[in-house]
Amino acid sequence: MKALRLILDHPVKGNLRLRPLSGQESQFKPRDFETDAAHVLKIEKDWLESGTWELVLEWEHEGRSFQHTQAFGVEEDNGLFKTSLYAEASLFHSRHPLHCINH
């Protein structure tokens, strides 16, 4: 399960908005959020379509208004390994000749 985790300096309660930036259908409304005891806000990304999204958080703390905006990407998870992670290891093995123990 993939999630976006934000760590804040103090407990936060406010409004959260997600806006698609790469052509996805906008079907999500603002909703309330609250950080946990360690001031961490965890937003599950499994239910979002793949593409680029903008997260907007709005809250008040000690009589002052705050806003945080952040863009993030959601990749389609097809259950396969990314080839870039293993390509270098494969190339390393193909560069060296095979050695026979028996002559």
Distance bins in CASP14 RR format, pairs under 12 A and 6 or more apart:
PFRMAT RR
TARGET T0000
AUTHOR 0000-0000-0000
RMODE 2
METHOD distances of the structure
MODEL  1
1 42 0 0 0 0 1 0 0 0 0 0 0
1 43 0 0 0 0 0 1 0 0 0 0 0
1 44 1 0 0 1 0 0 0 0 0 0 0
1 45 0 0 0 0 1 0 0 0 0 0 0
1 46 1 0 1 0 0 0 0 0 0 0 0
1 47 0 0 0 0 0 1 0 0 0 0 0
1 77 0 0 0 0 0 1 0 0 0 0 0
2 42 0 0 0 0 0 1 0 0 0 0 0
2 43 0 0 0 0 1 0 0 0 0 0 0
2 44 1 0 0 1 0 0 0 0 0 0 0
2 45 1 0 1 0 0 0 0 0 0 0 0
2 46 1 0 0 1 0 0 0 0 0 0 0
2 47 0 0 0 0 0 1 0 0 0 0 0
2 48 0 0 0 0 1 0 0 0 0 0 0
2 50 0 0 0 0 0 1 0 0 0 0 0
2 72 0 0 0 0 0 1 0 0 0 0 0
2 73 0 0 0 0 0 1 0 0 0 0 0
2 74 1 0 0 1 0 0 0 0 0 0 0
2 75 0 0 0 0 1 0 0 0 0 0 0
2 76 0 0 0 0 0 1 0 0 0 0 0
2 77 1 0 0 1 0 0 0 0 0 0 0
3 40 0 0 0 0 0 1 0 0 0 0 0
3 41 0 0 0 0 1 0 0 0 0 0 0
3 42 1 0 1 0 0 0 0 0 0 0 0
3 43 1 0 0 1 0 0 0 0 0 0 0
3 44 1 0 1 0 0 0 0 0 0 0 0
3 45 1 0 0 1 0 0 0 0 0 0 0
3 46 0 0 0 0 1 0 0 0 0 0 0
3 47 0 0 0 0 0 1 0 0 0 0 0
3 48 0 0 0 0 0 1 0 0 0 0 0
3 72 0 0 0 0 0 1 0 0 0 0 0
3 74 0 0 0 0 0 1 0 0 0 0 0
4 16 0 0 0 0 0 1 0 0 0 0 0
4 18 0 0 0 0 1 0 0 0 0 0 0
4 33 0 0 0 0 0 1 0 0 0 0 0
4 40 0 0 0 0 0 1 0 0 0 0 0
4 41 0 0 0 0 1 0 0 0 0 0 0
4 42 1 0 0 1 0 0 0 0 0 0 0
4 43 1 0 1 0 0 0 0 0 0 0 0
4 44 0 0 0 0 1 0 0 0 0 0 0
4 45 1 0 1 0 0 0 0 0 0 0 0
4 46 0 0 0 0 0 1 0 0 0 0 0
4 48 0 0 0 0 1 0 0 0 0 0 0
4 53 0 0 0 0 1 0 0 0 0 0 0
4 54 0 0 0 0 0 1 0 0 0 0 0
4 55 1 0 0 1 0 0 0 0 0 0 0
4 57 0 0 0 0 0 1 0 0 0 0 0
4 68 0 0 0 0 0 1 0 0 0 0 0
4 70 0 0 0 0 1 0 0 0 0 0 0
4 71 0 0 0 0 0 1 0 0 0 0 0
4 72 1 0 1 0 0 0 0 0 0 0 0
4 73 0 0 0 0 1 0 0 0 0 0 0
4 74 0 0 0 0 1 0 0 0 0 0 0
5 35 0 0 0 0 0 1 0 0 0 0 0
5 36 0 0 0 0 0 1 0 0 0 0 0
5 38 0 0 0 0 0 1 0 0 0 0 0
5 39 0 0 0 0 0 1 0 0 0 0 0
5 40 1 0 1 0 0 0 0 0 0 0 0
5 41 1 0 0 1 0 0 0 0 0 0 0
5 42 1 0 1 0 0 0 0 0 0 0 0
5 43 1 0 0 1 0 0 0 0 0 0 0
5 44 0 0 0 0 0 1 0 0 0 0 0
5 45 0 0 0 0 0 1 0 0 0 0 0
5 55 0 0 0 0 0 1 0 0 0 0 0
5 70 0 0 0 0 0 1 0 0 0 0 0
5 72 0 0 0 0 0 1 0 0 0 0 0
6 12 0 0 0 0 1 0 0 0 0 0 0
6 16 0 0 0 0 0 1 0 0 0 0 0
6 33 0 0 0 0 1 0 0 0 0 0 0
6 35 0 0 0 0 1 0 0 0 0 0 0
6 36 0 0 0 0 0 1 0 0 0 0 0
6 38 0 0 0 0 0 1 0 0 0 0 0
6 39 0 0 0 0 1 0 0 0 0 0 0
6 40 1 0 0 1 0 0 0 0 0 0 0
6 41 1 0 1 0 0 0 0 0 0 0 0
6 42 0 0 0 0 1 0 0 0 0 0 0
6 43 1 0 0 1 0 0 0 0 0 0 0
6 55 0 0 0 0 1 0 0 0 0 0 0
6 57 1 0 0 1 0 0 0 0 0 0 0
6 59 0 0 0 0 0 1 0 0 0 0 0
6 68 1 0 0 1 0 0 0 0 0 0 0
6 69 0 0 0 0 0 1 0 0 0 0 0
6 70 1 0 0 1 0 0 0 0 0 0 0
6 72 0 0 0 0 0 1 0 0 0 0 0
7 35 0 0 0 0 1 0 0 0 0 0 0
7 36 0 0 0 0 0 1 0 0 0 0 0
7 38 1 0 0 1 0 0 0 0 0 0 0
7 39 1 0 0 1 0 0 0 0 0 0 0
7 40 1 0 1 0 0 0 0 0 0 0 0
7 41 1 0 0 1 0 0 0 0 0 0 0
7 42 0 0 0 0 0 1 0 0 0 0 0
7 68 0 0 0 0 0 1 0 0 0 0 0
8 14 0 0 0 0 0 1 0 0 0 0 0
8 33 0 0 0 0 0 1 0 0 0 0 0
8 34 0 0 0 0 0 1 0 0 0 0 0
8 35 1 0 1 0 0 0 0 0 0 0 0
8 36 0 0 0 0 0 1 0 0 0 0 0
8 38 0 0 0 0 1 0 0 0 0 0 0
8 39 1 0 1 0 0 0 0 0 0 0 0
8 40 1 0 0 1 0 0 0 0 0 0 0
8 41 1 0 0 1 0 0 0 0 0 0 0
8 42 0 0 0 0 0 1 0 0 0 0 0
8 57 0 0 0 0 1 0 0 0 0 0 0
8 59 0 0 0 0 1 0 0 0 0 0 0
8 61 0 0 0 0 1 0 0 0 0 0 0
8 66 0 0 0 0 1 0 0 0 0 0 0
8 68 0 0 0 0 1 0 0 0 0 0 0
9 35 0 0 0 0 0 1 0 0 0 0 0
9 38 0 0 0 0 0 1 0 0 0 0 0
9 39 1 0 0 1 0 0 0 0 0 0 0
9 40 0 0 0 0 0 1 0 0 0 0 0
9 59 0 0 0 0 0 1 0 0 0 0 0
9 61 0 0 0 0 1 0 0 0 0 0 0
9 62 0 0 0 0 0 1 0 0 0 0 0
9 66 0 0 0 0 0 1 0 0 0 0 0
9 68 0 0 0 0 0 1 0 0 0 0 0
10 35 0 0 0 0 1 0 0 0 0 0 0
10 38 0 0 0 0 0 1 0 0 0 0 0
10 39 1 0 0 1 0 0 0 0 0 0 0
10 40 0 0 0 0 0 1 0 0 0 0 0
10 41 0 0 0 0 0 1 0 0 0 0 0
10 59 0 0 0 0 1 0 0 0 0 0 0
10 60 0 0 0 0 0 1 0 0 0 0 0
10 61 1 0 1 0 0 0 0 0 0 0 0
10 62 0 0 0 0 1 0 0 0 0 0 0
10 64 0 0 0 0 0 1 0 0 0 0 0
10 66 0 0 0 0 1 0 0 0 0 0 0
11 33 0 0 0 0 0 1 0 0 0 0 0
11 34 1 0 0 1 0 0 0 0 0 0 0
11 35 1 0 1 0 0 0 0 0 0 0 0
11 36 0 0 0 0 1 0 0 0 0 0 0
11 37 0 0 0 0 1 0 0 0 0 0 0
11 38 0 0 0 0 1 0 0 0 0 0 0
11 39 1 0 0 1 0 0 0 0 0 0 0
11 40 0 0 0 0 0 1 0 0 0 0 0
11 41 0 0 0 0 0 1 0 0 0 0 0
11 59 0 0 0 0 1 0 0 0 0 0 0
11 60 0 0 0 0 0 1 0 0 0 0 0
11 61 0 0 0 0 1 0 0 0 0 0 0
11 62 0 0 0 0 0 1 0 0 0 0 0
12 32 0 0 0 0 0 1 0 0 0 0 0
12 33 1 0 0 1 0 0 0 0 0 0 0
12 34 1 0 0 1 0 0 0 0 0 0 0
12 35 1 0 1 0 0 0 0 0 0 0 0
12 36 0 0 0 0 0 1 0 0 0 0 0
12 38 0 0 0 0 0 1 0 0 0 0 0
12 39 1 0 0 1 0 0 0 0 0 0 0
12 40 0 0 0 0 1 0 0 0 0 0 0
12 41 1 0 0 1 0 0 0 0 0 0 0
12 57 1 0 0 1 0 0 0 0 0 0 0
12 58 0 0 0 0 1 0 0 0 0 0 0
12 59 1 0 1 0 0 0 0 0 0 0 0
12 60 0 0 0 0 1 0 0 0 0 0 0
12 61 1 0 0 1 0 0 0 0 0 0 0
12 62 0 0 0 0 0 1 0 0 0 0 0
12 66 0 0 0 0 1 0 0 0 0 0 0
12 67 0 0 0 0 0 1 0 0 0 0 0
12 68 0 0 0 0 1 0 0 0 0 0 0
13 32 1 0 0 1 0 0 0 0 0 0 0
13 33 1 0 0 1 0 0 0 0 0 0 0
13 34 1 0 1 0 0 0 0 0 0 0 0
13 35 1 0 0 1 0 0 0 0 0 0 0
13 36 0 0 0 0 0 1 0 0 0 0 0
13 39 0 0 0 0 0 1 0 0 0 0 0
13 41 0 0 0 0 0 1 0 0 0 0 0
13 57 0 0 0 0 0 1 0 0 0 0 0
13 58 0 0 0 0 0 1 0 0 0 0 0
13 59 1 0 0 1 0 0 0 0 0 0 0
13 60 0 0 0 0 1 0 0 0 0 0 0
13 61 0 0 0 0 1 0 0 0 0 0 0
13 66 0 0 0 0 0 1 0 0 0 0 0
14 30 0 0 0 0 1 0 0 0 0 0 0
14 31 0 0 0 0 1 0 0 0 0 0 0
14 32 1 0 1 0 0 0 0 0 0 0 0
14 33 1 0 1 0 0 0 0 0 0 0 0
14 34 1 0 0 1 0 0 0 0 0 0 0
14 35 0 0 0 0 1 0 0 0 0 0 0
14 41 0 0 0 0 1 0 0 0 0 0 0
14 56 0 0 0 0 0 1 0 0 0 0 0
14 57 1 0 0 1 0 0 0 0 0 0 0
14 58 1 0 0 1 0 0 0 0 0 0 0
14 59 1 0 1 0 0 0 0 0 0 0 0
14 60 1 0 0 1 0 0 0 0 0 0 0
14 61 0 0 0 0 1 0 0 0 0 0 0
14 65 0 0 0 0 0 1 0 0 0 0 0
14 66 0 0 0 0 1 0 0 0 0 0 0
14 67 0 0 0 0 0 1 0 0 0 0 0
14 68 0 0 0 0 0 1 0 0 0 0 0
15 29 0 0 0 0 0 1 0 0 0 0 0
15 30 1 0 1 0 0 0 0 0 0 0 0
15 31 1 0 0 1 0 0 0 0 0 0 0
15 32 1 0 0 1 0 0 0 0 0 0 0
15 33 1 0 0 1 0 0 0 0 0 0 0
15 34 0 0 0 0 0 1 0 0 0 0 0
15 55 0 0 0 0 0 1 0 0 0 0 0
15 56 0 0 0 0 1 0 0 0 0 0 0
15 57 1 0 0 1 0 0 0 0 0 0 0
15 58 1 0 1 0 0 0 0 0 0 0 0
15 59 1 0 0 1 0 0 0 0 0 0 0
15 60 0 0 0 0 0 1 0 0 0 0 0
15 65 0 0 0 0 0 1 0 0 0 0 0
15 66 0 0 0 0 0 1 0 0 0 0 0
15 67 0 0 0 0 1 0 0 0 0 0 0
15 68 0 0 0 0 0 1 0 0 0 0 0
16 28 0 0 0 0 1 0 0 0 0 0 0
16 29 0 0 0 0 0 1 0 0 0 0 0
16 30 1 0 0 1 0 0 0 0 0 0 0
16 31 1 0 1 0 0 0 0 0 0 0 0
16 32 1 0 0 1 0 0 0 0 0 0 0
16 33 1 0 1 0 0 0 0 0 0 0 0
16 34 0 0 0 0 1 0 0 0 0 0 0
16 35 0 0 0 0 0 1 0 0 0 0 0
16 41 0 0 0 0 1 0 0 0 0 0 0
16 42 0 0 0 0 0 1 0 0 0 0 0
16 43 1 0 0 1 0 0 0 0 0 0 0
16 44 0 0 0 0 0 1 0 0 0 0 0
16 53 0 0 0 0 0 1 0 0 0 0 0
16 54 0 0 0 0 0 1 0 0 0 0 0
16 55 1 0 0 1 0 0 0 0 0 0 0
16 56 1 0 0 1 0 0 0 0 0 0 0
16 57 1 0 1 0 0 0 0 0 0 0 0
16 58 0 0 0 0 1 0 0 0 0 0 0
16 59 0 0 0 0 1 0 0 0 0 0 0
16 67 0 0 0 0 0 1 0 0 0 0 0
16 68 0 0 0 0 1 0 0 0 0 0 0
16 69 0 0 0 0 0 1 0 0 0 0 0
16 70 0 0 0 0 0 1 0 0 0 0 0
17 26 0 0 0 0 0 1 0 0 0 0 0
17 28 1 0 0 1 0 0 0 0 0 0 0
17 29 0 0 0 0 1 0 0 0 0 0 0
17 30 1 0 1 0 0 0 0 0 0 0 0
17 31 0 0 0 0 1 0 0 0 0 0 0
17 32 0 0 0 0 0 1 0 0 0 0 0
17 33 0 0 0 0 0 1 0 0 0 0 0
17 43 0 0 0 0 0 1 0 0 0 0 0
17 53 0 0 0 0 0 1 0 0 0 0 0
17 54 0 0 0 0 1 0 0 0 0 0 0
17 55 1 0 0 1 0 0 0 0 0 0 0
17 56 1 0 1 0 0 0 0 0 0 0 0
17 57 0 0 0 0 1 0 0 0 0 0 0
17 58 1 0 0 1 0 0 0 0 0 0 0
17 67 0 0 0 0 0 1 0 0 0 0 0
17 68 0 0 0 0 0 1 0 0 0 0 0
17 69 0 0 0 0 1 0 0 0 0 0 0
17 70 0 0 0 0 0 1 0 0 0 0 0
18 24 0 0 0 0 1 0 0 0 0 0 0
18 26 0 0 0 0 1 0 0 0 0 0 0
18 27 0 0 0 0 1 0 0 0 0 0 0
18 28 1 0 1 0 0 0 0 0 0 0 0
18 29 0 0 0 0 1 0 0 0 0 0 0
18 30 0 0 0 0 1 0 0 0 0 0 0
18 31 0 0 0 0 1 0 0 0 0 0 0
18 33 0 0 0 0 0 1 0 0 0 0 0
18 43 0 0 0 0 1 0 0 0 0 0 0
18 44 0 0 0 0 0 1 0 0 0 0 0
18 45 0 0 0 0 1 0 0 0 0 0 0
18 47 0 0 0 0 0 1 0 0 0 0 0
18 48 1 0 0 1 0 0 0 0 0 0 0
18 49 0 0 0 0 0 1 0 0 0 0 0
18 51 0 0 0 0 0 1 0 0 0 0 0
18 52 0 0 0 0 0 1 0 0 0 0 0
18 53 1 0 1 0 0 0 0 0 0 0 0
18 54 1 0 0 1 0 0 0 0 0 0 0
18 55 1 0 1 0 0 0 0 0 0 0 0
18 56 1 0 0 1 0 0 0 0 0 0 0
18 57 0 0 0 0 0 1 0 0 0 0 0
18 69 0 0 0 0 0 1 0 0 0 0 0
18 70 0 0 0 0 0 1 0 0 0 0 0
18 71 0 0 0 0 0 1 0 0 0 0 0
18 72 0 0 0 0 1 0 0 0 0 0 0
18 73 0 0 0 0 0 1 0 0 0 0 0
18 74 0 0 0 0 0 1 0 0 0 0 0
19 25 0 0 0 0 0 1 0 0 0 0 0
19 26 1 0 0 1 0 0 0 0 0 0 0
19 27 0 0 0 0 0 1 0 0 0 0 0
19 28 0 0 0 0 1 0 0 0 0 0 0
19 29 0 0 0 0 0 1 0 0 0 0 0
19 30 0 0 0 0 0 1 0 0 0 0 0
19 48 0 0 0 0 0 1 0 0 0 0 0
19 51 0 0 0 0 0 1 0 0 0 0 0
19 52 0 0 0 0 1 0 0 0 0 0 0
19 53 1 0 0 1 0 0 0 0 0 0 0
19 54 1 0 1 0 0 0 0 0 0 0 0
19 55 0 0 0 0 1 0 0 0 0 0 0
19 56 1 0 0 1 0 0 0 0 0 0 0
19 69 0 0 0 0 1 0 0 0 0 0 0
19 70 0 0 0 0 0 1 0 0 0 0 0
19 71 0 0 0 0 1 0 0 0 0 0 0
19 72 0 0 0 0 0 1 0 0 0 0 0
20 26 1 0 1 0 0 0 0 0 0 0 0
20 27 0 0 0 0 1 0 0 0 0 0 0
20 28 0 0 0 0 1 0 0 0 0 0 0
20 48 0 0 0 0 1 0 0 0 0 0 0
20 49 1 0 0 1 0 0 0 0 0 0 0
20 50 0 0 0 0 0 1 0 0 0 0 0
20 51 1 0 0 1 0 0 0 0 0 0 0
20 52 1 0 0 1 0 0 0 0 0 0 0
20 53 1 0 1 0 0 0 0 0 0 0 0
20 54 1 0 0 1 0 0 0 0 0 0 0
20 55 0 0 0 0 0 1 0 0 0 0 0
20 71 0 0 0 0 0 1 0 0 0 0 0
20 72 0 0 0 0 0 1 0 0 0 0 0
20 73 0 0 0 0 0 1 0 0 0 0 0
20 74 0 0 0 0 1 0 0 0 0 0 0
21 48 0 0 0 0 0 1 0 0 0 0 0
21 49 0 0 0 0 0 1 0 0 0 0 0
21 51 1 0 0 1 0 0 0 0 0 0 0
21 52 1 0 1 0 0 0 0 0 0 0 0
21 53 1 0 0 1 0 0 0 0 0 0 0
21 54 1 0 1 0 0 0 0 0 0 0 0
21 55 0 0 0 0 0 1 0 0 0 0 0
21 56 0 0 0 0 0 1 0 0 0 0 0
21 69 0 0 0 0 0 1 0 0 0 0 0
21 70 0 0 0 0 0 1 0 0 0 0 0
21 71 1 0 0 1 0 0 0 0 0 0 0
21 72 0 0 0 0 1 0 0 0 0 0 0
21 73 0 0 0 0 1 0 0 0 0 0 0
21 74 0 0 0 0 0 1 0 0 0 0 0
22 48 0 0 0 0 0 1 0 0 0 0 0
22 49 0 0 0 0 1 0 0 0 0 0 0
22 50 0 0 0 0 1 0 0 0 0 0 0
22 51 1 0 1 0 0 0 0 0 0 0 0
22 52 1 0 1 0 0 0 0 0 0 0 0
22 53 0 0 0 0 1 0 0 0 0 0 0
22 54 0 0 0 0 0 1 0 0 0 0 0
22 71 0 0 0 0 1 0 0 0 0 0 0
22 72 0 0 0 0 0 1 0 0 0 0 0
22 73 0 0 0 0 1 0 0 0 0 0 0
22 74 0 0 0 0 1 0 0 0 0 0 0
22 75 0 0 0 0 0 1 0 0 0 0 0
23 49 0 0 0 0 1 0 0 0 0 0 0
23 50 0 0 0 0 0 1 0 0 0 0 0
23 51 1 0 0 1 0 0 0 0 0 0 0
23 52 0 0 0 0 1 0 0 0 0 0 0
23 53 0 0 0 0 0 1 0 0 0 0 0
23 54 0 0 0 0 0 1 0 0 0 0 0
24 47 0 0 0 0 0 1 0 0 0 0 0
24 48 1 0 0 1 0 0 0 0 0 0 0
24 49 1 0 1 0 0 0 0 0 0 0 0
24 50 1 0 0 1 0 0 0 0 0 0 0
24 51 1 0 0 1 0 0 0 0 0 0 0
24 52 0 0 0 0 1 0 0 0 0 0 0
24 53 1 0 0 1 0 0 0 0 0 0 0
24 54 0 0 0 0 0 1 0 0 0 0 0
24 73 0 0 0 0 0 1 0 0 0 0 0
24 74 0 0 0 0 1 0 0 0 0 0 0
24 76 0 0 0 0 0 1 0 0 0 0 0
25 48 0 0 0 0 0 1 0 0 0 0 0
25 49 1 0 0 1 0 0 0 0 0 0 0
25 51 0 0 0 0 0 1 0 0 0 0 0
26 48 0 0 0 0 0 1 0 0 0 0 0
26 49 0 0 0 0 0 1 0 0 0 0 0
26 53 0 0 0 0 0 1 0 0 0 0 0
26 54 0 0 0 0 0 1 0 0 0 0 0
27 47 0 0 0 0 0 1 0 0 0 0 0
27 48 0 0 0 0 0 1 0 0 0 0 0
27 49 0 0 0 0 1 0 0 0 0 0 0
28 43 0 0 0 0 0 1 0 0 0 0 0
28 47 0 0 0 0 1 0 0 0 0 0 0
28 48 0 0 0 0 1 0 0 0 0 0 0
28 49 0 0 0 0 0 1 0 0 0 0 0
28 53 0 0 0 0 1 0 0 0 0 0 0
28 54 0 0 0 0 0 1 0 0 0 0 0
28 55 0 0 0 0 0 1 0 0 0 0 0
28 56 0 0 0 0 0 1 0 0 0 0 0
30 55 0 0 0 0 0 1 0 0 0 0 0
30 56 0 0 0 0 1 0 0 0 0 0 0
30 57 0 0 0 0 0 1 0 0 0 0 0
30 58 0 0 0 0 1 0 0 0 0 0 0
31 43 0 0 0 0 0 1 0 0 0 0 0
31 55 0 0 0 0 0 1 0 0 0 0 0
31 56 0 0 0 0 0 1 0 0 0 0 0
31 57 0 0 0 0 0 1 0 0 0 0 0
31 58 0 0 0 0 0 1 0 0 0 0 0
32 41 0 0 0 0 0 1 0 0 0 0 0
32 57 0 0 0 0 0 1 0 0 0 0 0
32 58 0 0 0 0 0 1 0 0 0 0 0
32 59 0 0 0 0 0 1 0 0 0 0 0
33 40 0 0 0 0 0 1 0 0 0 0 0
33 41 1 0 0 1 0 0 0 0 0 0 0
33 42 0 0 0 0 1 0 0 0 0 0 0
33 43 1 0 0 1 0 0 0 0 0 0 0
33 44 0 0 0 0 0 1 0 0 0 0 0
33 55 0 0 0 0 0 1 0 0 0 0 0
33 56 0 0 0 0 0 1 0 0 0 0 0
33 57 1 0 0 1 0 0 0 0 0 0 0
33 58 0 0 0 0 1 0 0 0 0 0 0
33 59 0 0 0 0 1 0 0 0 0 0 0
33 68 0 0 0 0 0 1 0 0 0 0 0
34 40 0 0 0 0 0 1 0 0 0 0 0
34 41 1 0 0 1 0 0 0 0 0 0 0
34 42 0 0 0 0 0 1 0 0 0 0 0
34 43 0 0 0 0 0 1 0 0 0 0 0
34 57 0 0 0 0 0 1 0 0 0 0 0
34 59 0 0 0 0 1 0 0 0 0 0 0
35 41 1 0 1 0 0 0 0 0 0 0 0
35 42 0 0 0 0 1 0 0 0 0 0 0
35 43 0 0 0 0 0 1 0 0 0 0 0
35 57 0 0 0 0 0 1 0 0 0 0 0
35 59 0 0 0 0 1 0 0 0 0 0 0
35 61 0 0 0 0 0 1 0 0 0 0 0
35 68 0 0 0 0 0 1 0 0 0 0 0
36 42 1 0 0 1 0 0 0 0 0 0 0
39 59 0 0 0 0 0 1 0 0 0 0 0
39 61 0 0 0 0 0 1 0 0 0 0 0
41 55 0 0 0 0 1 0 0 0 0 0 0
41 57 1 0 0 1 0 0 0 0 0 0 0
41 59 0 0 0 0 0 1 0 0 0 0 0
41 68 0 0 0 0 1 0 0 0 0 0 0
41 70 0 0 0 0 0 1 0 0 0 0 0
43 53 0 0 0 0 1 0 0 0 0 0 0
43 55 1 0 0 1 0 0 0 0 0 0 0
43 56 0 0 0 0 0 1 0 0 0 0 0
43 57 0 0 0 0 1 0 0 0 0 0 0
43 70 0 0 0 0 0 1 0 0 0 0 0
43 72 0 0 0 0 1 0 0 0 0 0 0
43 74 0 0 0 0 0 1 0 0 0 0 0
44 74 0 0 0 0 0 1 0 0 0 0 0
45 51 0 0 0 0 0 1 0 0 0 0 0
45 53 0 0 0 0 1 0 0 0 0 0 0
45 55 0 0 0 0 0 1 0 0 0 0 0
45 72 1 0 0 1 0 0 0 0 0 0 0
45 73 0 0 0 0 1 0 0 0 0 0 0
45 74 1 0 1 0 0 0 0 0 0 0 0
45 75 0 0 0 0 1 0 0 0 0 0 0
45 76 0 0 0 0 0 1 0 0 0 0 0
45 77 0 0 0 0 1 0 0 0 0 0 0
46 74 0 0 0 0 1 0 0 0 0 0 0
46 75 0 0 0 0 0 1 0 0 0 0 0
46 76 0 0 0 0 0 1 0 0 0 0 0
46 77 0 0 0 0 1 0 0 0 0 0 0
47 53 0 0 0 0 0 1 0 0 0 0 0
47 74 0 0 0 0 1 0 0 0 0 0 0
48 54 0 0 0 0 0 1 0 0 0 0 0
48 55 0 0 0 0 0 1 0 0 0 0 0
48 72 0 0 0 0 1 0 0 0 0 0 0
48 73 0 0 0 0 1 0 0 0 0 0 0
48 74 1 0 1 0 0 0 0 0 0 0 0
48 75 0 0 0 0 0 1 0 0 0 0 0
48 76 0 0 0 0 0 1 0 0 0 0 0
48 77 0 0 0 0 0 1 0 0 0 0 0
49 73 0 0 0 0 0 1 0 0 0 0 0
49 74 1 0 0 1 0 0 0 0 0 0 0
49 75 0 0 0 0 0 1 0 0 0 0 0
49 76 0 0 0 0 1 0 0 0 0 0 0
49 77 0 0 0 0 0 1 0 0 0 0 0
50 72 0 0 0 0 0 1 0 0 0 0 0
50 73 0 0 0 0 1 0 0 0 0 0 0
50 74 1 0 1 0 0 0 0 0 0 0 0
50 75 1 0 1 0 0 0 0 0 0 0 0
50 76 1 0 1 0 0 0 0 0 0 0 0
50 77 0 0 0 0 1 0 0 0 0 0 0
50 78 0 0 0 0 0 1 0 0 0 0 0
51 71 0 0 0 0 0 1 0 0 0 0 0
51 72 0 0 0 0 1 0 0 0 0 0 0
51 73 1 0 1 0 0 0 0 0 0 0 0
51 74 1 0 1 0 0 0 0 0 0 0 0
51 75 1 0 0 1 0 0 0 0 0 0 0
51 76 0 0 0 0 1 0 0 0 0 0 0
52 70 0 0 0 0 0 1 0 0 0 0 0
52 71 1 0 0 1 0 0 0 0 0 0 0
52 72 1 0 0 1 0 0 0 0 0 0 0
52 73 1 0 1 0 0 0 0 0 0 0 0
52 74 1 0 0 1 0 0 0 0 0 0 0
52 75 0 0 0 0 0 1 0 0 0 0 0
53 69 0 0 0 0 0 1 0 0 0 0 0
53 70 0 0 0 0 1 0 0 0 0 0 0
53 71 1 0 0 1 0 0 0 0 0 0 0
53 72 1 0 1 0 0 0 0 0 0 0 0
53 73 1 0 0 1 0 0 0 0 0 0 0
53 74 1 0 0 1 0 0 0 0 0 0 0
53 75 0 0 0 0 0 1 0 0 0 0 0
54 68 0 0 0 0 0 1 0 0 0 0 0
54 69 1 0 0 1 0 0 0 0 0 0 0
54 70 1 0 0 1 0 0 0 0 0 0 0
54 71 1 0 1 0 0 0 0 0 0 0 0
54 72 0 0 0 0 1 0 0 0 0 0 0
54 73 0 0 0 0 1 0 0 0 0 0 0
54 74 0 0 0 0 0 1 0 0 0 0 0
55 67 0 0 0 0 0 1 0 0 0 0 0
55 68 1 0 0 1 0 0 0 0 0 0 0
55 69 1 0 0 1 0 0 0 0 0 0 0
55 70 1 0 1 0 0 0 0 0 0 0 0
55 71 1 0 0 1 0 0 0 0 0 0 0
55 72 1 0 0 1 0 0 0 0 0 0 0
55 73 0 0 0 0 0 1 0 0 0 0 0
55 74 0 0 0 0 0 1 0 0 0 0 0
56 66 0 0 0 0 0 1 0 0 0 0 0
56 67 1 0 0 1 0 0 0 0 0 0 0
56 68 1 0 0 1 0 0 0 0 0 0 0
56 69 1 0 1 0 0 0 0 0 0 0 0
56 70 0 0 0 0 1 0 0 0 0 0 0
56 71 0 0 0 0 0 1 0 0 0 0 0
56 72 0 0 0 0 0 1 0 0 0 0 0
57 65 0 0 0 0 0 1 0 0 0 0 0
57 66 1 0 0 1 0 0 0 0 0 0 0
57 67 1 0 0 1 0 0 0 0 0 0 0
57 68 1 0 1 0 0 0 0 0 0 0 0
57 69 1 0 0 1 0 0 0 0 0 0 0
57 70 0 0 0 0 1 0 0 0 0 0 0
58 64 0 0 0 0 0 1 0 0 0 0 0
58 65 1 0 0 1 0 0 0 0 0 0 0
58 66 1 0 0 1 0 0 0 0 0 0 0
58 67 1 0 1 0 0 0 0 0 0 0 0
58 68 0 0 0 0 1 0 0 0 0 0 0
58 69 0 0 0 0 1 0 0 0 0 0 0
59 65 1 0 0 1 0 0 0 0 0 0 0
59 66 1 0 1 0 0 0 0 0 0 0 0
59 67 0 0 0 0 1 0 0 0 0 0 0
59 68 0 0 0 0 1 0 0 0 0 0 0
60 66 1 0 0 1 0 0 0 0 0 0 0
60 67 0 0 0 0 0 1 0 0 0 0 0
61 67 0 0 0 0 0 1 0 0 0 0 0
61 68 0 0 0 0 0 1 0 0 0 0 0
75 82 0 0 0 0 1 0 0 0 0 0 0
76 82 0 0 0 0 0 1 0 0 0 0 0
80 86 0 0 0 0 0 1 0 0 0 0 0
81 87 0 0 0 0 0 1 0 0 0 0 0
81 89 0 0 0 0 0 1 0 0 0 0 0
81 90 0 0 0 0 0 1 0 0 0 0 0
83 89 0 0 0 0 0 1 0 0 0 0 0
83 90 0 0 0 0 1 0 0 0 0 0 0
83 91 0 0 0 0 0 1 0 0 0 0 0
84 90 0 0 0 0 0 1 0 0 0 0 0
84 91 0 0 0 0 0 1 0 0 0 0 0
86 92 0 0 0 0 0 1 0 0 0 0 0
86 93 0 0 0 0 0 1 0 0 0 0 0
87 93 0 0 0 0 0 1 0 0 0 0 0
87 94 0 0 0 0 0 1 0 0 0 0 0
88 94 0 0 0 0 0 1 0 0 0 0 0
88 95 0 0 0 0 0 1 0 0 0 0 0
89 95 0 0 0 0 0 1 0 0 0 0 0
90 96 0 0 0 0 0 1 0 0 0 0 0
END
